[in-house]
Amino acid sequence: MTERPPQRIPNRQLAALIAEAGFSNAGLARRVDQLGLEHGLDLRYDKTSVTRWLRGQQPRGTTPALIAEVFTRRLGRRLSAQDLGLDACAPVYAGLEFAASPAEAIDIVSGLWRKDSGSHTELRKIAFTPAGLVVPSRDWLIGRADDRVARSTVPPPGTPGAPGGQGPAPGGPPGEGARTGERAVRAPVPRQRAERAPGGRVSMGDIAALRSVGELFRTLDHAYGGGHARQALVRYLEHEAEPMLRGTYGETTGRRLFGAAADLTRLAGWTSYDIAAHGLAQRYYVQALRLAQAAGDRAYGSYVLVTMSRQAVYLGHGREAVQLARVAQQGVGSGAPPVVQSLLHAVEARGHAVLGEVRACSASLARAERALEAARPSDDVPYWIRFFDEAELADEFAHCHRDLQQWRAAAQHAERSLQLRPAAYARSRLFCRVVLGCARLGLGELEQACALGAEAAQAASEMRSVRAVEYVRDFERRLDPYRDAAAVRAYREKVALL
C-alpha cells in the first residue's frame, strides 16, 4: 500500500501576523518581491504563493527571512522567520539591514562578527548586491539621530537586549544620558580576567585600546594586504568589542565606543573587500554606517559611504558609486573641512570615470583639487582623513584618466603620486604602478610598461591581497595584443618565476 505524504499543518502564526499587519495575500507577495529587488533578487511570488505558505508549505532559500523583514518594517518590531512559523535560514541579505536602534545594531553586527570568525565560509562567498546600497544610504541620510546610547543595566541572558536576545536593550533611568553624562551604574569588575565579559564598565582606556588596535591593523593592511590579519581583526571584534558594546557606559563614553566600533567594523569590511569577499564587505560597511550614526559622527558616516563607493567603482557599478558619493556630500554639507570635501569630490569623479562621463569627471576632479588647495595644516581634521594628501589626490586623478583612456594625463599624475607616496603604503604604490604601466602601454611605450608591470607583480607576490593580483591580471590582459613582442615574452617569463 502506498504511504500518504505527511499532512501539512496550517501556519496560524503567519495568518495572525497577516491579519495584524492588514495585508492581503497579494499585498504580502508584492512586498516580498519588492524587498527581494532591493537585494538583487528576482522573485515572482503571488497570492497563490501566500496561500500555500498559510497551508503549511515552507518557502525555500532566503524567502523566510525576507517575509520576516517585511513584517518587521510594517509592525515596527523585530520578527524572525521562526516568529512567523517558518523554517530558519541563512539569508543572503542578512547584515544589510539598517537597524532601528543602537541595541538592534549591536545584535546585527555582533552576529556578523561571530559568524565570520567561525567556520562559516559561505559568508565570504555571498554576492555583492548593488540594490542593497539604496536603503542603508537613504536611511543614514534622512534618519533621525539616536537620542540615547547609554547602557546602565544589562538584562539577564535570554531577555531582549541581552547577549543572544532579540530586542532592544533597556536603558538606565529616564534621562540618564545627556543630563548625567557618565553616571552609569557600574557593574563590578573582577580584578583578573582573561577575557572581557558582557556587563563590565567601559572606560576611556578601553576605547583608546580599540583605536590603537585599529591603527595596528590599518598599518598591516597597507603594507601586506587585507588577507594578512583579517581573521585576527574579526576575532578581536567578537571577543573584545562586542562585550564592550554590551557593557555599561554613559552617554559620552557610549558615543565614543560606537565610533571606535564603527571604525574597526569598516576596517573589517575593507580587508574583506581586499580579499574579494565583496558581499561580506558590503555588509560590514552597512553596519559600520549604522554604528557611526549611533556615535553621532556624521563625518565618519560619510567616510563609510566613500568606502562603499570605492567598492562599487572597483566592481564596475559607476552609477551607484556616484550616488553614494553624493549622499555622503549631502550628509556632511558645506561645513566639512576642505580635505574631507576634496575626498568626497574625488570619489565621485571615480564613479563618473567608470561611466565614461568625461565632463562630469573633470568637474568633480576640479572641485577636489580646489578643496585640497584650500586646506591648511592648522585645520582640525578627523584622524581618518589624514591619509588624504597630494599623493592620494594624484592617484585619484591617475585612475580617472586611465579609465577615460587619457594616457598622457594618467602617466603624469601616476608618476607624481609615486614620487610623493611613502613606502609604507605598499599596496597603494602597487596600484599606482599598474596604472602608470597601463598609461605607458597606451602611449606605445611597451618596454617601460612591462618593467612597471613586473615590479607590480613582484610586490603582489609578497602580499595577501586579491585586489593586488587582479590589478596585475588586468595589466596582463592589456598585454594580449602584444603577446609576440620580446618585451612581453620577457615579462611573462619573469612573472612565471614568482
Stockholm file with secondary structure:
# STOCKHOLM 1.0

chainA/1-498         MTERPPQRIPNRQLAALIAEAGFSNAGLARRVDQLGLEHGLDLRYDKTSVTRWLRGQQPRGTTPALIAEVFTRRLGRRLSAQDLGLDACAPVYAGLEFAASPAEAIDIVSGLWRKDSGSHTELRKIAFTPAGLVVPSRDWLIGRADDRVARSTVPPPGTPGAPGGQGPAPGGPPGEGARTGERAVRAPVPRQRAERAPGGRVSMGDIAALRSVGELFRTLDHAYGGGHARQALVRYLEHEAEPMLRGTYGETTGRRLFGAAADLTRLAGWTSYDIAAHGLAQRYYVQALRLAQAAGDRAYGSYVLVTMSRQAVYLGHGREAVQLARVAQQGVGSGAPPVVQSLLHAVEARGHAVLGEVRACSASLARAERALEAARPSDDVPYWIRFFDEAELADEFAHCHRDLQQWRAAAQHAERSLQLRPAAYARSRLFCRVVLGCARLGLGELEQACALGAEAAQAASEMRSVRAVEYVRDFERRLDPYRDAAAVRAYREKVALL
#=GR chainA/1-498 SS CCCCCCCCCCCHHHHHHHHHHTCCHHHHHHHHHHHHHHTTCCCCCCHHHHHHHHTTCCCCTTHHHHHHHHHHHHHTSCCCTGGGTCCCCCCTTTTCCCCSSHHHHHHHHHHHHHHHHTTCGGGGGCCCCGGGGHHHHHHHHHSCCCSCCCBCCCCCTTSTTSTTCCSCCCCSSTTHHHHHTTCCCCCCCCSCCSSCCTTCBCCHHHHHHHHHHHHHHHHHHHHHCTTTTHHHHHHHIIIIIHHHHTSBBCHHHHHHHHHHHHHHHHHHHHHHHHTTCHHHHHHHHHHHHHHHHHHTCHHHHHHHHHHHHHHHHHTTCHHHHHHHHHHHHHHHGGGSCHHHHHHHHHHHHHHHHHHTCHHHHHHHHHHHHHHHHHCCTTSCCCGGGTTCSHHHHHHHHHHHHHHTTCHHHHHHHHHHHHHHSCTTCHHHHHHHHHHHHHHHHHTTCHHHHHHHHHHHHHHHHTSCCHHHHHHHHHHHHHHGGGTTSHHHHHHHHHHHTC
#=GC SS_cons         CCCCCCCCCCCHHHHHHHHHHTCCHHHHHHHHHHHHHHTTCCCCCCHHHHHHHHTTCCCCTTHHHHHHHHHHHHHTSCCCTGGGTCCCCCCTTTTCCCCSSHHHHHHHHHHHHHHHHTTCGGGGGCCCCGGGGHHHHHHHHHSCCCSCCCBCCCCCTTSTTSTTCCSCCCCSSTTHHHHHTTCCCCCCCCSCCSSCCTTCBCCHHHHHHHHHHHHHHHHHHHHHCTTTTHHHHHHHIIIIIHHHHTSBBCHHHHHHHHHHHHHHHHHHHHHHHHTTCHHHHHHHHHHHHHHHHHHTCHHHHHHHHHHHHHHHHHTTCHHHHHHHHHHHHHHHGGGSCHHHHHHHHHHHHHHHHHHTCHHHHHHHHHHHHHHHHHCCTTSCCCGGGTTCSHHHHHHHHHHHHHHTTCHHHHHHHHHHHHHHSCTTCHHHHHHHHHHHHHHHHHTTCHHHHHHHHHHHHHHHHTSCCHHHHHHHHHHHHHHGGGTTSHHHHHHHHHHHTC
//
